[in-house]
Amino acid sequence: MYESAEGVAKIIINRPPLNVLNIETLMELNMALEKARDDPEVKVVVIKGVGERAFSAGLDIKDHFPERIETALNVFNKTFHLLASIDKPTIAAVQGLALVAASWLAAAT
């Protein structure tokens, strides 16, 4: 989910209860990062998870299967390239768990 107001872009991981990242969610995250990067009105980008239990519990185990892992890694890799391309402050608003891939995402902001 993407919201923008008063110079702040909020990118919200919305997959309760633990906001597990899957390929589709990462693609949405990447589109939101591109939108925030390219919007001249945006001065800061905040990434957060829905709820209080988890920022994110990491990459969906189903995306570790052989037929999906290459796509998952490519999409997740693109996330880091996009974060590096944003010349605005990026903040991970971590509340609750941030496991494995989610901790990498939080650390990259």
C-alpha positions as CSV (number, residue, x, y, z in Angstrom):
1,M,0.0,0.0,0.0
2,Y,1.3,3.5,-0.9
3,E,0.3,6.8,0.6
4,S,1.8,10.2,0.1
5,A,1.0,13.4,2.0
6,E,3.0,16.5,3.1
7,G,6.2,15.2,1.6
8,V,6.1,11.8,3.2
9,A,5.6,8.7,1.2
10,K,4.4,5.7,3.4
11,I,4.9,2.3,2.0
12,I,3.0,-0.2,4.0
13,I,3.5,-4.0,3.9
14,N,-0.1,-5.3,4.3
15,R,-0.1,-9.0,4.7
16,P,-1.3,-9.7,8.2
17,P,-0.8,-11.2,10.6
18,L,3.0,-11.2,10.1
19,N,3.4,-9.3,6.8
20,V,5.3,-12.1,5.1
21,L,7.0,-11.0,1.9
22,N,6.2,-12.9,-1.3
23,I,7.0,-12.2,-4.9
24,E,3.8,-10.3,-5.5
25,T,4.3,-8.2,-2.4
26,L,7.9,-7.4,-3.3
27,M,6.8,-6.4,-6.8
28,E,4.2,-4.0,-5.2
29,L,7.0,-2.7,-2.9
30,N,9.2,-2.1,-5.8
31,M,6.5,-0.2,-7.7
32,A,5.9,2.0,-4.6
33,L,9.6,2.7,-4.2
34,E,9.8,3.8,-7.9
35,K,6.8,6.0,-7.4
36,A,8.4,7.6,-4.2
37,R,11.7,8.0,-5.9
38,D,10.2,9.7,-9.0
39,D,7.8,12.0,-7.1
40,P,9.4,15.4,-6.6
41,E,6.9,16.2,-3.8
42,V,8.2,13.3,-1.7
43,K,11.0,14.3,0.7
44,V,11.2,11.2,2.9
45,V,10.1,7.5,2.4
46,V,8.9,5.4,5.3
47,I,8.4,1.6,5.1
48,K,6.3,-0.1,7.7
49,G,4.2,-3.2,8.3
50,V,0.6,-3.3,9.2
51,G,-0.2,-4.1,12.9
52,E,2.0,-4.5,15.9
53,R,3.2,-8.1,15.7
54,A,5.7,-7.7,12.8
55,F,7.3,-5.3,10.4
56,S,7.7,-8.5,8.4
57,A,8.5,-12.2,9.1
58,G,10.6,-12.4,6.0
59,L,10.3,-14.1,2.6
60,D,7.4,-16.6,2.1
61,I,8.7,-20.2,2.4
62,K,6.7,-21.0,-0.8
63,D,9.0,-18.6,-2.7
64,H,12.0,-20.7,-1.7
65,F,10.8,-23.6,-3.9
66,P,12.9,-24.3,-7.0
67,E,10.4,-23.0,-9.5
68,R,10.1,-19.6,-7.7
69,I,13.4,-18.9,-6.0
70,E,15.2,-17.3,-8.9
71,T,12.3,-14.9,-9.5
72,A,12.1,-14.2,-5.7
73,L,15.8,-13.4,-5.6
74,N,15.7,-11.2,-8.6
75,V,12.7,-9.2,-7.3
76,F,14.3,-8.9,-3.9
77,N,17.6,-7.8,-5.4
78,K,15.7,-5.1,-7.4
79,T,14.4,-3.8,-4.0
80,F,17.9,-3.1,-2.8
81,H,18.8,-1.4,-6.1
82,L,15.7,0.8,-5.9
83,L,16.5,1.7,-2.3
84,A,20.0,2.7,-3.3
85,S,18.6,4.8,-6.2
86,I,16.4,6.9,-3.9
87,D,18.2,10.2,-3.1
88,K,15.8,10.9,-0.2
89,P,15.9,9.6,3.4
90,T,14.4,6.2,3.8
91,I,13.2,4.9,7.1
92,A,12.1,1.5,8.2
93,A,9.5,2.0,11.0
94,V,10.1,-1.4,12.6
95,Q,7.5,-2.5,15.2
96,G,7.6,-6.2,16.2
97,L,9.4,-8.9,14.3
98,A,11.8,-8.2,11.4
99,L,13.1,-11.7,10.5
100,V,15.7,-12.7,7.9
101,A,14.9,-10.9,4.6
102,A,12.8,-8.3,6.5
103,S,15.8,-7.5,8.7
104,W,17.9,-7.0,5.5
105,L,15.2,-4.7,4.1
106,A,15.1,-2.7,7.4
107,A,18.9,-2.4,7.4
108,A,19.0,-1.2,3.8
109,T,16.8,1.8,4.5
